[in-house]
């Protein structure tokens, strides 16, 4: 665990020390975003990204993750971007969460993250519409029935007969009332509370994203 220097002052990248001022040149976008964190004990923990840049990110995660830990992060990029795993080191913790600096990113990883930083601000501003649709959630060899509470182009809140587990990757089966038939949408269980579960759609093909967005927009237009 670092002890002799303030972790926010400098960070290592590819064996070189990069001053904090240089790292801050990378713009950050503030956008809640689910992540899977693997700690030094091999445990897999659900996390929530608070902000992200090309040099690192800040996330909420349990107390098992400590300053100085080396972790692996698994992120599912939006709009068909696929999954990406990155190595990182926890460099600070405050009441809001932990800050991590990425290790050496490959050119392809950097390019994929570069497309994410500006686009995830869109998800925060995405309007939700209240809609009651039957939904089936499948994952880990089990399935449960439920209903949607609200829906946006990026996810929605649902209630299910059986409880869901935050951080799980699942498949959501639903039929929007747009006459185009059923949809099978990959999603991450972002949060669960007494009011239901929040799903964030993950790795949607462009056609599915456009369809969900168009359906939500049509419902918003009727409401106004």
C-alpha positions as CSV (number, residue, x, y, z in Angstrom):
1,X,0.0,0.0,0.0
2,X,1.5,3.4,-0.9
3,X,2.6,5.3,2.2
4,X,5.4,7.8,1.3
5,X,3.5,9.9,-1.2
6,X,0.0,11.2,-1.8
7,X,-1.6,8.9,-4.4
8,X,-3.4,11.8,-6.1
9,X,-0.2,13.6,-6.8
10,X,1.2,11.1,-9.3
11,X,0.3,7.7,-10.7
12,X,2.2,5.0,-12.6
13,X,1.4,4.2,-16.2
14,X,3.5,1.8,-18.2
15,X,6.3,2.0,-15.7
16,X,6.6,5.8,-15.9
17,X,5.4,8.3,-13.3
18,X,2.7,10.5,-14.7
19,X,2.0,13.8,-12.8
20,X,-1.6,14.4,-11.7
21,X,-1.7,17.6,-13.8
22,X,-1.0,15.6,-16.9
23,X,-3.6,13.0,-16.0
24,X,-6.2,15.8,-15.5
25,X,-5.9,16.7,-19.1
26,X,-8.1,13.8,-19.8
27,X,-11.7,15.0,-19.6
28,X,-14.0,13.1,-17.2
29,X,-17.7,12.4,-17.7
30,X,-19.9,12.0,-14.7
31,X,-22.2,9.1,-15.3
32,X,-23.4,6.3,-13.0
33,X,-22.4,3.1,-14.7
34,X,-22.1,-0.5,-13.5
35,X,-18.8,-2.3,-13.2
36,X,-17.6,-5.7,-12.0
37,X,-14.6,-5.5,-9.8
38,X,-12.3,-8.5,-9.1
39,X,-10.1,-7.9,-6.0
40,X,-6.8,-9.3,-4.9
41,X,-8.6,-12.3,-3.2
42,X,-10.3,-13.2,-6.4
43,X,-13.7,-12.1,-5.2
44,X,-16.0,-10.6,-7.7
45,X,-17.8,-7.5,-6.4
46,X,-20.4,-5.2,-8.0
47,X,-19.4,-1.6,-8.4
48,X,-20.9,1.7,-9.7
49,X,-18.7,4.1,-11.8
50,X,-19.1,7.7,-10.7
51,X,-16.9,9.2,-13.3
52,X,-14.5,7.9,-16.0
53,X,-11.6,9.3,-18.1
54,X,-8.9,7.7,-20.2
55,X,-6.5,7.6,-17.2
56,X,-8.8,6.1,-14.6
57,X,-12.2,6.2,-12.9
58,X,-13.9,6.6,-9.6
59,X,-16.4,4.1,-8.4
60,X,-18.5,3.0,-5.4
61,X,-17.6,-0.4,-4.2
62,X,-17.6,-2.3,-0.9
63,X,-15.0,-2.0,1.8
64,X,-13.2,-5.1,0.7
65,X,-11.3,-3.0,-1.8
66,X,-8.5,-1.0,-0.2
67,X,-6.1,1.7,-1.2
68,X,-3.1,0.1,-2.9
69,X,-5.0,-3.0,-4.1
70,X,-4.5,-4.1,-7.7
71,X,-7.9,-4.9,-9.2
72,X,-9.4,-6.0,-12.5
73,X,-12.4,-4.2,-13.8
74,X,-14.9,-5.7,-16.3
75,X,-17.0,-3.1,-18.1
76,X,-19.7,-3.6,-20.8
77,X,-19.5,-0.8,-23.3
78,X,-22.7,0.7,-24.7
79,X,-24.0,0.6,-28.3
80,X,-22.5,-2.8,-29.2
81,X,-19.0,-1.9,-27.9
82,X,-18.6,-5.3,-26.2
83,X,-16.9,-6.1,-22.9
84,X,-13.5,-4.8,-21.9
85,X,-11.3,-5.8,-19.0
86,X,-8.7,-3.4,-17.6
87,X,-6.1,-3.6,-14.9
88,X,-6.1,-0.8,-12.3
89,X,-4.8,0.2,-9.0
90,X,-6.8,1.7,-6.2
91,X,-5.0,5.0,-5.3
92,X,-7.4,6.7,-2.9
93,X,-10.7,6.3,-1.0
94,X,-13.1,9.0,0.3
95,X,-16.6,8.8,1.7
96,X,-18.0,8.7,-1.9
97,X,-15.9,5.8,-3.3
98,X,-12.5,4.8,-4.5
99,X,-10.3,6.3,-7.2
100,X,-8.4,3.9,-9.5
101,X,-5.7,4.5,-12.1
102,X,-5.5,2.3,-15.1
103,X,-2.4,0.3,-15.8
104,X,-0.9,0.3,-19.3
105,X,-3.8,0.4,-21.8
106,X,-3.3,-1.1,-25.2
107,X,-4.1,1.1,-28.2
108,X,-7.3,-0.7,-28.8
109,X,-8.4,-0.4,-25.2
110,X,-7.7,3.4,-25.3
111,X,-9.6,3.8,-28.5
112,X,-12.7,1.9,-27.2
113,X,-12.7,3.9,-23.9
114,X,-12.3,7.2,-25.9
115,X,-15.7,6.6,-27.5
116,X,-17.3,5.9,-24.1
117,X,-16.2,9.0,-22.2
118,X,-18.4,11.5,-24.1
119,X,-21.4,9.2,-24.8
120,X,-22.2,8.1,-21.2
121,X,-23.3,11.6,-20.3
122,X,-26.2,11.0,-22.6
123,X,-27.5,8.1,-20.4
124,X,-27.8,10.4,-17.4
125,X,-30.0,12.7,-19.3
126,X,-32.1,10.0,-20.9
127,X,-35.8,10.5,-20.1
128,X,-37.7,7.6,-18.5
129,X,-41.3,6.9,-19.1
130,X,-43.6,5.0,-16.8
131,X,-44.8,1.8,-18.6
132,X,-46.2,-1.5,-17.3
133,X,-45.0,-4.4,-19.5
134,X,-44.5,-8.0,-18.7
135,X,-40.8,-9.0,-18.6
136,X,-38.9,-12.2,-18.1
137,X,-35.4,-12.2,-16.7
138,X,-33.1,-15.1,-17.4
139,X,-29.6,-15.6,-15.9
140,X,-27.4,-18.2,-14.2
141,X,-29.6,-21.0,-15.3
142,X,-32.8,-19.6,-13.6
143,X,-35.6,-17.3,-14.7
144,X,-38.2,-15.1,-13.1
145,X,-41.3,-13.2,-14.3
146,X,-41.9,-9.6,-13.6
147,X,-43.2,-6.2,-14.8
148,X,-41.5,-3.0,-15.9
149,X,-42.1,0.2,-13.8
150,X,-40.3,2.6,-16.1
151,X,-38.2,2.4,-19.3
152,X,-35.5,4.5,-21.0
153,X,-33.3,3.8,-24.0
154,X,-30.6,2.7,-21.6
155,X,-32.5,0.6,-19.1
156,X,-35.3,0.6,-16.6
157,X,-36.7,-0.2,-13.2
158,X,-38.6,-3.5,-12.8
159,X,-40.2,-5.7,-10.2
160,X,-39.8,-9.5,-10.3
161,X,-41.2,-12.5,-8.4
162,X,-37.8,-13.7,-7.4
163,X,-35.0,-11.3,-6.2
164,X,-32.2,-10.3,-8.5
165,X,-28.5,-9.9,-7.6
166,X,-26.7,-6.6,-8.2
167,X,-23.8,-7.0,-10.7
168,X,-25.3,-10.0,-12.5
169,X,-25.4,-10.1,-16.3
170,X,-28.9,-11.2,-17.4
171,X,-31.2,-11.4,-20.4
172,X,-34.4,-9.4,-20.4
173,X,-37.2,-10.6,-22.6
174,X,-40.0,-8.2,-23.2
175,X,-42.5,-7.2,-25.9
176,X,-42.8,-3.4,-26.5
177,X,-46.3,-2.4,-27.7
178,X,-44.9,-1.2,-31.1
179,X,-46.1,-4.2,-33.2
180,X,-42.5,-5.3,-33.9
181,X,-42.5,-8.5,-31.8
182,X,-40.4,-9.6,-28.8
183,X,-37.0,-8.3,-27.8
184,X,-34.1,-10.1,-26.0
185,X,-31.9,-7.5,-24.4
186,X,-28.7,-8.2,-22.5
187,X,-28.5,-6.2,-19.3
188,X,-26.7,-5.7,-16.0
189,X,-28.6,-5.7,-12.7
190,X,-27.3,-2.3,-11.5
191,X,-29.1,-1.9,-8.2
192,X,-31.8,-3.7,-6.1
193,X,-33.9,-2.1,-3.3
194,X,-37.4,-2.4,-1.8
195,X,-38.9,-0.8,-4.9
196,X,-37.5,-3.3,-7.4
197,X,-34.3,-3.7,-9.5
198,X,-32.6,-1.3,-11.9
199,X,-31.4,-2.8,-15.2
200,X,-28.8,-1.1,-17.5
201,X,-28.9,-2.5,-21.0
202,X,-25.5,-3.7,-22.1
203,X,-23.9,-4.3,-25.5
204,X,-27.1,-3.7,-27.4
205,X,-27.0,-4.0,-31.2
206,X,-27.6,-0.7,-32.9
207,X,-31.0,-1.8,-34.2
208,X,-32.2,-2.8,-30.8
209,X,-31.0,0.5,-29.2
210,X,-32.8,2.5,-31.9
211,X,-36.0,0.5,-31.5
212,X,-36.1,0.9,-27.7
213,X,-35.3,4.6,-28.0
214,X,-38.0,5.1,-30.6
215,X,-40.5,3.3,-28.5
216,X,-39.7,5.4,-25.4
217,X,-39.9,8.6,-27.5
218,X,-43.3,7.6,-28.8
219,X,-44.6,7.1,-25.3
220,X,-43.1,10.4,-24.2
221,X,-44.8,12.2,-27.1
222,X,-48.2,10.7,-26.1
223,X,-47.7,11.9,-22.5
224,X,-46.9,15.5,-23.5
